[in-house]
Amino acid sequence: DAGVIQSPRHEVTEMGQEVTLRCKPISGHNSLFWYRQTMMRGLELLIYFNNNVPIDDSGMPEDRFSAKMPNASFSTLKIQPSEPRDSAVYFCASSPRDRGDYGYTFGSGTRLTVV
Amino acid sequence: SQQGEEDPQALSIQEGENATMNCSYKTSINNLQWYRQNSGRGLVHLILIRSNEREKHSGRLRVTLDTSKKSSSLLITASRAADTASYFCAIPSGYSTLTFGKGTMLLVSP
């Protein structure tokens, strides 16, 4: 298996533009997570999907952020409009179980810079 | 949700030495996980220890868990330059998610 695949690896955009981050989880994994990592705040959970259904989106910062999982093999995280404070590394992770007792497999991340 | 706190924040050692990092948490857990992150990469799952386990080994890694003290330690024996990375502990929060600490940055010098 190729692991969790994220695209793009790097994204530089201007403030106010729409940004879409993509994730392909490992086949057979029914849980998918989006995290954001910054120096100041560390790793923050944004949203958690189980069997393609959003279960916990309490970490989504505000209405500018939205996430979808239209099928078991694809998820997107969209920021519209983007702001400089959204600059961070965004990680997608997947897990084969829907309980927090199994390791996550992380993608390589998308480094987002909003100027 | 609770978060594990790693200690120290940074650790610098020579190749061949052992590295020990600790994680403390506040409420009861059913497991604790350790992850490694190399610079510019995603996190890699290292080991999971359950609340009924006191010690677990994986290669040069040894993890202990003391539920009475609400703490865990990760020991890397005979460290190598390739072990240079950040190490995170992760605590289950809610039903299915993990909360990560701020990490320990380990530097192993040749």
Contacts between the chains, C-beta under 8 A, distances in Angstrom:
chain1	res1	chain2	res2	distance
A	4	B	42	7.6
A	31	B	96	6.2
A	33	B	97	6.7
A	35	B	100	7.9
A	42	B	100	6.5
A	42	B	101	7.2
A	42	B	102	4.6
A	42	B	103	7.1
A	43	B	43	7.9
A	43	B	88	7.3
A	43	B	100	4.1
A	45	B	97	5.6
A	45	B	98	7.7
A	45	B	99	7.0
A	48	B	96	6.4
A	48	B	97	5.2
A	50	B	96	6.7
A	55	B	95	8.0
A	55	B	96	7.0
A	56	B	94	6.3
A	56	B	96	7.9
A	56	B	97	6.4
A	91	B	42	5.8
A	91	B	43	7.3
A	93	B	42	7.8
A	93	B	43	7.7
A	98	B	95	7.8
A	98	B	96	5.2
A	99	B	95	6.8
A	99	B	96	5.5
A	100	B	31	7.4
A	100	B	92	3.3
A	100	B	93	7.2
A	100	B	94	7.5
A	100	B	95	7.0
A	100	B	96	5.2
A	100	B	97	6.0
A	100	B	98	5.6
A	101	B	30	6.4
A	101	B	31	5.2
A	101	B	48	7.3
A	101	B	50	7.5
A	101	B	92	7.0
A	102	B	48	7.4
A	103	B	33	6.2
A	103	B	45	3.4
A	103	B	48	5.8
A	104	B	35	8.0
A	104	B	43	7.4
A	104	B	45	6.2
A	104	B	98	6.6
A	105	B	45	6.9
A	106	B	42	3.5
A	106	B	43	4.6
A	106	B	44	7.2
A	107	B	42	5.4
A	108	B	41	6.0
A	108	B	42	4.9
A	109	B	41	7.5
A	109	B	42	5.4
